[in-house]
């Protein structure tokens, strides 16, 4: 926007009479989520298949989710990412172009994703092609071509993106935070080592896929509109030859976190990137829903307390955010903010003030009610697509939760009291256990000593 237009708008706004901020209309009664009836089958090789009739659109999503990912790299950094990229580069009978054309002719495309604990291959196609989609997906999984030229290209692209991420302040803060929080656990590894990635071989990829992309670690979800009997027959035929492999267990990290300050100098940085947090309970814990609700009120939404304070009132930052980030058998709570350099200390002081205020004073019932309605409404929206239902079902499976959790979640949120929210802040957000990462110019370091709580906890 041009400067003179901005000035004109500001003048016009200044001329308006001052009045109380208009409140949004009161939300309606939160509605429970009702899960459609699902049906499971187990193939002889250990592959579980879940059929999810959903919606009225004549489309179906097939997603093969496997309990494997970056956690299984085993010293071969990024082999999981590279392996899943190569799966779509061709099979023994189909080129990459032929795979793409086959998917397009069914009204969809092949997608892959790799995360810390799980990875997937997916096809979203017209309902009439459910059987053909299953056959194509199985061919990609069981008969990958794996050629050197594709590996070289995938590695080059990955390393280029990796260098960009490592050069950014946000990436540096994330890496330092998880290294400090998880110490020697594999969850501490955020970024791959470029040299290790460049040394990956086709044999490394074959070993990774052979050990991890197996039936006993996988779950095929079929969500949407489809002919159940035809889809089941096609899946049984297509995936019967998938190697069974062996299940795996993830070791839980130690529960304790010691307070630690990590300062990463960034010469002449106009802003500081902040991340403060610690390990908390994972989704399988009875406190998790209350903890997550507490986070939403404190800093996890646009109208949350920390956001209103340091964004709206103080203008220290544009997009602060707190979050409960889930992993298998672990989770962390953290507050993130990119603040102007001169506001580094003051922003941290306000974050701590809001944490302590919630610990010492239960929120008003009306304030909590607004966040309950927000969470309940958002939850229903998060379950309103074929892929969203798959996401929720895999979440339950990976954390050992019952299906009933989906339908009782809204009830549990709305049963929470202000006192419980305050208790969660006291129980889990202990400053003496928090890791604080600051990425910024050296000139901001003295500001940290001006915050009494930081000075005491981190012995500044």
Kinemage of the C-alpha trace (Angstrom):
@kinemage 1
@onewidth
@group {chain A} dominant
@subgroup {mainchain}
@vectorlist {calphas} color= white
{ca unk a 1} P 0.000 0.000 0.000
{ca unk a 2} L 1.343 3.434 -0.908
{ca unk a 3} L 2.365 5.688 2.002
{ca unk a 4} L -0.090 8.502 1.259
{ca unk a 5} L -3.012 6.076 1.211
{ca unk a 6} L -1.874 4.645 4.531
{ca unk a 7} L -1.692 8.131 6.028
{ca unk a 8} L -5.175 8.954 4.729
{ca unk a 9} L -6.615 5.804 6.271
{ca unk a 10} L -4.921 6.460 9.599
{ca unk a 11} L -6.309 9.996 9.668
{ca unk a 12} L -9.792 8.731 8.959
{ca unk a 13} L -9.541 6.125 11.676
{ca unk a 14} L -8.251 8.666 14.165
{ca unk a 15} L -11.313 10.816 13.512
{ca unk a 16} L -13.717 8.030 14.492
{ca unk a 17} L -15.244 8.245 17.976
{ca unk a 18} L -13.705 5.971 20.587
{ca unk a 19} L -15.957 3.136 21.685
{ca unk a 20} L -15.770 -0.204 23.426
{ca unk a 21} L -14.512 -3.083 21.323
{ca unk a 22} L -17.470 -4.930 19.858
{ca unk a 23} L -17.663 -8.504 21.088
{ca unk a 24} L -18.427 -11.379 18.719
{ca unk a 25} L -21.847 -12.995 19.026
{ca unk a 26} L -22.164 -15.812 21.512
{ca unk a 27} L -21.499 -19.191 19.909
{ca unk a 28} L -24.077 -21.908 19.684
{ca unk a 29} L -24.096 -25.096 21.702
{ca unk a 30} L -21.020 -27.193 20.743
{ca unk a 31} L -21.979 -30.360 18.882
{ca unk a 32} L -20.371 -33.742 19.478
{ca unk a 33} L -18.528 -35.400 16.630
{ca unk a 34} L -20.023 -38.661 15.371
{ca unk a 35} L -17.685 -41.086 13.628
{ca unk a 36} L -19.009 -43.054 10.684
{ca unk a 37} L -18.972 -46.842 11.078
{ca unk a 38} L -15.567 -48.203 10.133
{ca unk a 39} L -14.668 -51.766 9.199
{ca unk a 40} L -11.262 -53.401 9.644
{ca unk a 41} L -9.665 -56.425 8.046
{ca unk a 42} L -6.264 -57.993 8.664
{ca unk a 43} L -4.316 -59.546 5.804
{ca unk a 44} L -2.248 -62.667 6.385
{ca unk a 45} L 0.974 -60.641 6.188
{ca unk a 46} L -0.116 -58.362 9.027
{ca unk a 47} L -1.359 -55.392 6.997
{ca unk a 48} L -4.381 -53.780 8.614
{ca unk a 49} L -6.971 -52.220 6.303
{ca unk a 50} L -9.687 -49.831 7.501
{ca unk a 51} L -12.691 -48.984 5.326
{ca unk a 52} L -14.303 -45.626 6.113
{ca unk a 53} L -17.535 -44.833 4.240
{ca unk a 54} L -17.589 -41.035 4.146
{ca unk a 55} L -19.309 -38.183 2.340
{ca unk a 56} L -21.360 -38.037 -0.852
{ca unk a 57} L -18.703 -36.998 -3.360
{ca unk a 58} L -17.787 -39.897 -5.710
{ca unk a 59} L -14.137 -39.928 -4.652
{ca unk a 60} L -12.029 -42.196 -2.475
{ca unk a 61} L -8.689 -41.741 -0.725
{ca unk a 62} L -6.306 -44.666 -0.238
{ca unk a 63} L -3.494 -43.883 2.178
{ca unk a 64} L -0.866 -46.404 3.244
{ca unk a 65} L 0.561 -45.156 6.550
{ca unk a 66} L 3.652 -46.825 7.971
{ca unk a 67} L 5.264 -46.486 11.392
{ca unk a 68} L 8.562 -45.331 9.981
{ca unk a 69} L 10.238 -42.036 9.317
{ca unk a 70} L 13.193 -39.917 10.325
{ca unk a 71} L 13.457 -41.829 13.586
{ca unk a 72} L 14.534 -44.895 11.590
{ca unk a 73} L 17.315 -43.215 9.610
{ca unk a 74} L 19.824 -44.943 11.889
{ca unk a 75} L 22.822 -42.770 11.100
{ca unk a 76} L 21.908 -42.519 7.409
{ca unk a 77} L 20.470 -39.012 7.672
{ca unk a 78} L 17.436 -38.338 5.463
{ca unk a 79} L 17.363 -41.853 3.994
{ca unk a 80} L 13.663 -41.962 4.916
{ca unk a 81} L 12.919 -38.746 3.019
{ca unk a 82} L 14.968 -39.782 -0.005
{ca unk a 83} L 13.497 -43.292 -0.097
{ca unk a 84} L 9.917 -42.076 -0.202
{ca unk a 85} L 10.806 -39.594 -2.933
{ca unk a 86} L 12.276 -42.387 -5.039
{ca unk a 87} L 9.166 -44.539 -4.706
{ca unk a 88} L 7.319 -42.270 -7.132
{ca unk a 89} L 10.189 -42.207 -9.649
{ca unk a 90} L 9.138 -45.483 -11.207
{ca unk a 91} L 8.436 -49.165 -10.692
{ca unk a 92} L 9.799 -52.203 -12.491
{ca unk a 93} L 7.007 -51.828 -15.067
{ca unk a 94} L 6.105 -48.113 -14.942
{ca unk a 95} L 8.143 -44.951 -15.409
{ca unk a 96} L 7.575 -41.886 -13.237
{ca unk a 97} L 5.593 -40.364 -16.074
{ca unk a 98} L 3.505 -43.510 -16.465
{ca unk a 99} L 2.716 -43.481 -12.728
{ca unk a 100} L 1.617 -39.851 -12.916
{ca unk a 101} L -0.504 -40.497 -16.007
{ca unk a 102} L -2.133 -43.574 -14.487
{ca unk a 103} L -3.051 -41.581 -11.382
{ca unk a 104} L -4.304 -38.648 -13.463
{ca unk a 105} L -6.507 -40.970 -15.533
{ca unk a 106} L -8.141 -42.009 -12.269
{ca unk a 107} L -8.733 -38.374 -11.345
{ca unk a 108} L -5.895 -38.022 -8.848
{ca unk a 109} L -2.180 -38.068 -8.145
{ca unk a 110} L 0.303 -39.923 -5.970
{ca unk a 111} L 1.394 -38.102 -2.817
{ca unk a 112} L 4.031 -38.970 -0.230
{ca unk a 113} L 4.997 -37.495 3.131
{ca unk a 114} L 7.648 -38.335 5.707
{ca unk a 115} L 7.680 -37.234 9.340
{ca unk a 116} L 9.511 -38.234 12.507
{ca unk a 117} L 7.368 -41.236 13.421
{ca unk a 118} L 5.314 -42.051 10.336
{ca unk a 119} L 5.225 -41.777 6.556
{ca unk a 120} L 2.610 -42.374 3.893
{ca unk a 121} L 1.813 -42.906 0.230
{ca unk a 122} L -1.584 -41.756 -0.941
{ca unk a 123} L -3.889 -41.786 -3.940
{ca unk a 124} L -7.081 -39.719 -4.072
{ca unk a 125} L -9.156 -40.879 -7.043
{ca unk a 126} L -12.668 -41.156 -8.430
{ca unk a 127} L -14.644 -43.844 -6.621
{ca unk a 128} L -14.895 -46.154 -9.619
{ca unk a 129} L -11.109 -46.541 -9.652
{ca unk a 130} L -10.636 -47.717 -6.049
{ca unk a 131} L -9.425 -51.149 -7.170
{ca unk a 132} L -7.015 -49.795 -9.794
{ca unk a 133} L -5.667 -47.307 -7.256
{ca unk a 134} L -4.932 -50.121 -4.819
{ca unk a 135} L -3.014 -52.006 -7.512
{ca unk a 136} L -0.967 -48.928 -8.452
{ca unk a 137} L -0.191 -48.160 -4.821
{ca unk a 138} L 0.956 -51.735 -4.183
{ca unk a 139} L 3.159 -51.704 -7.293
{ca unk a 140} L 4.858 -48.505 -6.116
{ca unk a 141} L 5.438 -49.964 -2.654
{ca unk a 142} L 6.647 -53.422 -3.632
{ca unk a 143} L 8.424 -52.922 -6.980
{ca unk a 144} L 10.312 -49.597 -6.900
{ca unk a 145} L 12.796 -49.060 -9.726
{ca unk a 146} L 15.449 -47.169 -7.671
{ca unk a 147} L 17.928 -45.746 -10.184
{ca unk a 148} L 21.105 -43.777 -9.517
{ca unk a 149} L 20.110 -40.740 -11.577
{ca unk a 150} L 16.918 -40.367 -9.528
{ca unk a 151} L 18.875 -40.719 -6.295
{ca unk a 152} L 21.384 -38.060 -7.371
{ca unk a 153} L 18.623 -35.626 -8.238
{ca unk a 154} L 16.722 -36.261 -5.011
{ca unk a 155} L 19.855 -35.766 -2.903
{ca unk a 156} L 20.777 -32.544 -4.712
{ca unk a 157} L 17.303 -31.098 -4.181
{ca unk a 158} L 17.183 -32.184 -0.554
{ca unk a 159} L 20.588 -30.710 0.308
{ca unk a 160} L 19.707 -27.419 -1.386
{ca unk a 161} L 16.534 -27.089 0.681
{ca unk a 162} L 18.381 -28.219 3.794
{ca unk a 163} L 20.953 -25.429 3.469
{ca unk a 164} L 18.182 -22.842 3.200
{ca unk a 165} L 16.431 -24.136 6.319
{ca unk a 166} L 19.644 -24.227 8.327
{ca unk a 167} L 20.467 -20.653 7.361
{ca unk a 168} L 17.206 -19.259 8.755
{ca unk a 169} L 16.877 -18.063 12.325
{ca unk a 170} L 13.687 -20.070 12.860
{ca unk a 171} L 15.382 -23.268 11.726
{ca unk a 172} L 18.358 -22.629 13.983
{ca unk a 173} L 16.060 -22.045 16.951
{ca unk a 174} L 14.091 -25.248 16.315
{ca unk a 175} L 17.257 -27.319 15.991
{ca unk a 176} L 18.821 -25.937 19.168
{ca unk a 177} L 15.572 -26.318 21.104
{ca unk a 178} L 15.064 -30.016 20.324
{ca unk a 179} L 18.726 -30.808 20.884
{ca unk a 180} L 18.502 -29.286 24.362
{ca unk a 181} L 15.111 -30.801 25.231
{ca unk a 182} L 15.763 -34.356 24.037
{ca unk a 183} L 19.527 -34.569 24.552
{ca unk a 184} L 20.699 -38.021 23.379
{ca unk a 185} L 17.281 -39.322 22.254
{ca unk a 186} L 16.748 -39.596 18.473
{ca unk a 187} L 14.027 -36.935 18.757
{ca unk a 188} L 16.843 -34.428 19.262
{ca unk a 189} L 17.808 -34.666 15.592
{ca unk a 190} L 16.024 -32.044 13.503
{ca unk a 191} L 18.254 -31.431 10.493
{ca unk a 192} L 20.296 -33.936 8.531
{ca unk a 193} L 24.056 -33.709 8.063
{ca unk a 194} L 24.688 -32.598 4.476
{ca unk a 195} L 27.762 -34.825 4.085
{ca unk a 196} L 25.847 -37.887 5.262
{ca unk a 197} L 22.987 -37.177 2.856
{ca unk a 198} L 25.383 -36.744 -0.053
{ca unk a 199} L 26.947 -40.125 0.755
{ca unk a 200} L 23.659 -42.063 0.585
{ca unk a 201} L 23.633 -45.023 -1.814
{ca unk a 202} L 20.940 -47.046 -3.524
{ca unk a 203} L 21.783 -49.888 -1.170
{ca unk a 204} L 20.995 -47.606 1.792
{ca unk a 205} L 17.590 -46.897 0.234
{ca unk a 206} L 16.916 -50.588 -0.424
{ca unk a 207} L 17.797 -51.495 3.148
{ca unk a 208} L 15.603 -48.764 4.574
{ca unk a 209} L 12.593 -49.769 2.494
{ca unk a 210} L 13.167 -53.487 3.071
{ca unk a 211} L 13.386 -53.060 6.851
{ca unk a 212} L 10.675 -50.473 7.363
{ca unk a 213} L 8.097 -50.346 4.564
{ca unk a 214} L 6.546 -53.630 5.657
{ca unk a 215} L 3.023 -54.892 6.280
{ca unk a 216} L 3.275 -55.340 10.061
{ca unk a 217} L 4.167 -51.660 10.473
{ca unk a 218} L 1.593 -50.391 7.974
{ca unk a 219} L -2.079 -49.511 7.880
{ca unk a 220} L -4.082 -48.918 4.715
{ca unk a 221} L -7.007 -46.523 5.068
{ca unk a 222} L -9.763 -46.366 2.420
{ca unk a 223} L -11.938 -43.305 2.982
{ca unk a 224} L -14.800 -41.945 0.895
{ca unk a 225} L -17.341 -43.495 -1.458
{ca unk a 226} L -16.472 -46.981 -2.762
{ca unk a 227} L -17.791 -50.468 -3.391
{ca unk a 228} L -16.623 -52.321 -0.279
{ca unk a 229} L -16.471 -55.843 -1.710
{ca unk a 230} L -14.666 -54.790 -4.894
{ca unk a 231} L -12.196 -52.629 -2.969
{ca unk a 232} L -11.439 -55.396 -0.477
{ca unk a 233} L -10.815 -57.973 -3.217
{ca unk a 234} L -8.497 -55.621 -5.093
{ca unk a 235} L -6.570 -54.800 -1.907
{ca unk a 236} L -6.191 -58.438 -0.882
{ca unk a 237} L -4.867 -59.316 -4.339
{ca unk a 238} L -2.580 -56.289 -4.617
{ca unk a 239} L -1.010 -56.338 -1.153
{ca unk a 240} L -0.813 -60.084 -0.492
{ca unk a 241} L 2.860 -60.073 -1.520
{ca unk a 242} L 3.905 -57.161 0.706
{ca unk a 243} L 6.650 -58.412 3.067
{ca unk a 244} L 5.401 -58.926 6.621
{ca unk a 245} L 8.494 -57.596 8.386
{ca unk a 246} L 8.469 -57.057 12.142
{ca unk a 247} L 6.694 -54.469 14.308
{ca unk a 248} L 8.763 -51.929 16.198
{ca unk a 249} L 8.672 -50.111 19.510
{ca unk a 250} L 9.692 -46.502 20.118
{ca unk a 251} L 11.687 -45.848 23.266
{ca unk a 252} L 10.273 -43.003 25.343
{ca unk a 253} L 12.682 -40.174 26.199
{ca unk a 254} L 13.444 -39.394 29.825
{ca unk a 255} L 10.712 -37.249 31.384
{ca unk a 256} L 12.875 -34.581 32.979
{ca unk a 257} L 14.205 -31.421 31.345
{ca unk a 258} L 16.788 -29.170 32.956
{ca unk a 259} L 16.625 -25.434 32.450
{ca unk a 260} L 19.036 -24.320 29.760
{ca unk a 261} L 19.676 -21.092 27.884
{ca unk a 262} L 20.977 -21.359 24.323
{ca unk a 263} L 22.029 -18.080 22.699
{ca unk a 264} L 22.837 -18.224 18.989
{ca unk a 265} L 24.529 -15.049 17.716
{ca unk a 266} L 23.147 -13.603 14.477
{ca unk a 267} L 25.122 -10.516 13.550
{ca unk a 268} L 23.069 -7.328 13.070
{ca unk a 269} L 19.768 -9.200 13.202
{ca unk a 270} L 16.900 -6.668 13.395
{ca unk a 271} L 14.800 -9.170 15.337
{ca unk a 272} L 15.304 -12.004 17.797
{ca unk a 273} L 13.800 -15.450 17.352
{ca unk a 274} L 12.618 -16.867 20.669
{ca unk a 275} L 11.587 -20.367 21.615
{ca unk a 276} L 10.931 -21.382 25.196
{ca unk a 277} L 9.446 -24.654 26.383
{ca unk a 278} L 9.859 -28.134 27.827
{ca unk a 279} L 8.702 -31.748 27.650
{ca unk a 280} L 5.102 -32.426 28.662
{ca unk a 281} L 2.795 -35.447 28.624
{ca unk a 282} L 1.878 -37.083 25.325
{ca unk a 283} L -1.673 -37.663 23.992
{ca unk a 284} L -2.052 -40.993 25.795
{ca unk a 285} L -1.968 -39.226 29.198
{ca unk a 286} L -5.268 -38.373 30.957
{ca unk a 287} L -4.156 -34.728 31.317
{ca unk a 288} L -3.512 -34.195 27.620
{ca unk a 289} L -6.872 -32.701 26.624
{ca unk a 290} L -6.819 -30.277 29.544
{ca unk a 291} L -3.207 -29.397 28.774
{ca unk a 292} L -4.029 -28.691 25.127
{ca unk a 293} L -7.003 -26.544 26.091
{ca unk a 294} L -4.840 -24.589 28.507
{ca unk a 295} L -2.354 -24.007 25.698
{ca unk a 296} L -5.071 -22.677 23.377
{ca unk a 297} L -6.120 -20.111 25.974
{ca unk a 298} L -2.570 -19.141 26.890
{ca unk a 299} L -0.876 -18.785 23.516
{ca unk a 300} L -2.213 -21.264 21.000
{ca unk a 301} L -4.763 -19.150 19.146
{ca unk a 302} L -5.064 -15.690 17.637
{ca unk a 303} L -7.121 -14.415 20.588
{ca unk a 304} L -5.005 -16.129 23.265
{ca unk a 305} L -3.503 -14.235 26.175
{ca unk a 306} L 0.131 -14.143 25.081
{ca unk a 307} L -0.818 -13.211 21.519
{ca unk a 308} L -3.101 -10.419 22.715
{ca unk a 309} L -0.359 -9.145 25.007
{ca unk a 310} L 2.811 -9.101 22.918
{ca unk a 311} L 1.169 -8.709 19.501
{ca unk a 312} L -1.939 -6.594 19.979
{ca unk a 313} L -1.069 -4.552 23.077
{ca unk a 314} L 2.723 -4.240 22.913
{ca unk a 315} L 3.437 -4.645 19.203
{ca unk a 316} L 6.588 -6.669 19.884
{ca unk a 317} L 5.853 -9.341 17.273
{ca unk a 318} L 3.524 -10.168 14.421
{ca unk a 319} L 2.802 -13.862 14.854
{ca unk a 320} L 3.636 -15.382 18.261
{ca unk a 321} L 2.361 -18.879 18.883
{ca unk a 322} L 2.450 -21.546 21.553
{ca unk a 323} L 1.892 -25.192 20.771
{ca unk a 324} L 1.793 -28.710 22.164
{ca unk a 325} L 3.764 -30.716 19.609
{ca unk a 326} L 3.126 -34.457 19.660
{ca unk a 327} L 5.512 -37.320 19.026
{ca unk a 328} L 5.067 -41.002 19.817
{ca unk a 329} L 5.544 -41.392 23.587
{ca unk a 330} L 6.592 -37.746 23.910
{ca unk a 331} L 5.373 -34.182 23.522
{ca unk a 332} L 6.688 -30.675 24.096
{ca unk a 333} L 5.046 -27.375 24.923
{ca unk a 334} L 6.723 -24.296 23.507
{ca unk a 335} L 6.131 -20.620 22.860
{ca unk a 336} L 7.623 -19.170 19.682
{ca unk a 337} L 7.968 -15.533 18.675
{ca unk a 338} L 10.033 -13.387 16.331
{ca unk a 339} L 10.318 -10.062 18.142
{ca unk a 340} L 12.037 -6.771 17.366
{ca unk a 341} L 15.583 -6.792 18.755
{ca unk a 342} L 14.905 -4.061 21.317
{ca unk a 343} L 11.905 -6.035 22.629
{ca unk a 344} L 13.765 -9.292 23.299
{ca unk a 345} L 13.811 -8.965 27.084
{ca unk a 346} L 10.428 -7.250 27.432
{ca unk a 347} L 8.715 -9.893 25.266
{ca unk a 348} L 10.098 -12.723 27.395
{ca unk a 349} L 9.050 -10.861 30.535
{ca unk a 350} L 5.470 -10.626 29.239
{ca unk a 351} L 5.392 -14.306 28.230
{ca unk a 352} L 6.510 -15.293 31.722
{ca unk a 353} L 4.009 -12.878 33.267
{ca unk a 354} L 1.132 -14.494 31.382
{ca unk a 355} L 2.261 -17.986 32.386
{ca unk a 356} L 2.446 -16.975 36.047
{ca unk a 357} L -0.901 -15.171 35.899
{ca unk a 358} L -2.600 -18.301 34.619
{ca unk a 359} L -0.842 -20.404 37.246
{ca unk a 360} L -1.980 -18.108 40.073
{ca unk a 361} L -5.464 -17.128 38.862
{ca unk a 362} L -8.054 -19.362 37.246
{ca unk a 363} L -9.475 -17.802 34.072
{ca unk a 364} L -12.974 -16.396 34.132
{ca unk a 365} L -15.654 -18.921 33.189
{ca unk a 366} L -16.783 -16.726 30.283
{ca unk a 367} L -13.256 -16.515 28.857
{ca unk a 368} L -12.787 -20.273 29.062
{ca unk a 369} L -16.215 -20.868 27.519
{ca unk a 370} L -15.194 -18.909 24.433
{ca unk a 371} L -12.115 -21.078 23.943
{ca unk a 372} L -14.123 -24.253 24.522
{ca unk a 373} L -16.481 -23.240 21.725
{ca unk a 374} L -13.528 -22.416 19.479
{ca unk a 375} L -11.852 -25.779 20.124
{ca unk a 376} L -15.106 -27.723 19.697
{ca unk a 377} L -15.951 -26.023 16.420
{ca unk a 378} L -12.442 -26.426 15.092
{ca unk a 379} L -12.447 -30.100 16.023
{ca unk a 380} L -15.563 -30.796 13.961
{ca unk a 381} L -14.018 -28.919 11.007
{ca unk a 382} L -10.835 -30.954 11.373
{ca unk a 383} L -12.880 -34.107 10.836
{ca unk a 384} L -14.770 -32.888 7.802
{ca unk a 385} L -12.883 -34.513 4.923
{ca unk a 386} L -11.744 -37.948 3.767
{ca unk a 387} L -8.116 -37.265 4.664
{ca unk a 388} L -8.976 -35.569 7.958
{ca unk a 389} L -10.707 -38.719 9.190
{ca unk a 390} L -7.636 -40.750 8.252
{ca unk a 391} L -5.438 -38.299 10.156
{ca unk a 392} L -7.566 -38.707 13.262
{ca unk a 393} L -7.671 -42.507 13.081
{ca unk a 394} L -3.900 -42.745 12.652
{ca unk a 395} L -3.440 -40.317 15.567
{ca unk a 396} L -5.466 -42.643 17.772
{ca unk a 397} L -3.576 -45.733 16.640
{ca unk a 398} L -0.106 -44.216 16.995
{ca unk a 399} L -0.856 -43.085 20.556
{ca unk a 400} L -2.724 -46.226 21.620
{ca unk a 401} L -6.063 -44.460 22.081
{ca unk a 402} L -9.536 -45.994 21.648
{ca unk a 403} L -11.912 -45.021 18.849
{ca unk a 404} L -14.266 -43.609 21.473
{ca unk a 405} L -11.807 -40.749 21.986
{ca unk a 406} L -13.018 -39.202 18.726
{ca unk a 407} L -16.620 -39.021 19.903
{ca unk a 408} L -15.929 -38.023 23.532
{ca unk a 409} L -13.314 -35.343 22.797
{ca unk a 410} L -15.775 -32.422 22.623
{ca unk a 411} L -17.491 -33.615 25.795
{ca unk a 412} L -14.166 -33.785 27.633
{ca unk a 413} L -13.176 -30.297 26.503
{ca unk a 414} L -16.486 -28.818 27.605
{ca unk a 415} L -16.300 -30.515 31.007
{ca unk a 416} L -13.088 -28.651 31.897
{ca unk a 417} L -13.270 -26.056 34.659
{ca unk a 418} L -11.287 -22.821 35.072
{ca unk a 419} L -9.543 -24.359 38.083
{ca unk a 420} L -8.371 -27.329 35.980
{ca unk a 421} L -6.888 -24.992 33.362
{ca unk a 422} L -4.950 -23.123 36.025
{ca unk a 423} L -3.808 -26.432 37.527
{ca unk a 424} L -2.415 -27.558 34.157
{ca unk a 425} L -0.319 -24.376 33.938
{ca unk a 426} L 1.047 -24.958 37.438
{ca unk a 427} L 1.663 -28.663 36.893
{ca unk a 428} L 3.413 -28.533 33.526
{ca unk a 429} L 4.712 -25.033 32.717
{ca unk a 430} L 7.538 -24.913 35.227
{ca unk a 431} L 10.063 -22.237 34.286
{ca unk a 432} L 12.795 -24.014 36.214
{ca unk a 433} L 12.599 -26.853 33.663
{ca unk a 434} L 12.339 -24.784 30.482
{ca unk a 435} L 14.804 -24.529 27.630
{ca unk a 436} L 15.123 -21.002 26.244
{ca unk a 437} L 16.616 -20.430 22.799
{ca unk a 438} L 17.410 -16.923 21.587
{ca unk a 439} L 18.698 -16.299 18.065
{ca unk a 440} L 19.733 -12.687 17.695
{ca unk a 441} L 22.408 -10.024 17.730
{ca unk a 442} L 24.835 -10.068 20.658
{ca unk a 443} L 23.567 -6.648 21.661
{ca unk a 444} L 20.301 -8.148 22.946
{ca unk a 445} L 21.975 -10.502 25.406
{ca unk a 446} L 22.077 -7.949 28.280
{ca unk a 447} L 18.279 -7.622 28.047
{ca unk a 448} L 17.931 -11.160 29.391
{ca unk a 449} L 19.570 -10.216 32.697
{ca unk a 450} L 16.946 -7.502 33.155
{ca unk a 451} L 14.199 -10.107 33.475
{ca unk a 452} L 14.352 -11.326 37.121
{ca unk a 453} L 12.927 -14.785 36.388
{ca unk a 454} L 15.437 -15.412 33.596
{ca unk a 455} L 18.302 -14.148 35.705
{ca unk a 456} L 17.382 -16.542 38.522
{ca unk a 457} L 16.611 -19.669 36.462
{ca unk a 458} L 19.489 -19.412 33.985
{ca unk a 459} L 21.969 -17.922 36.468
{ca unk a 460} L 22.685 -14.871 34.318
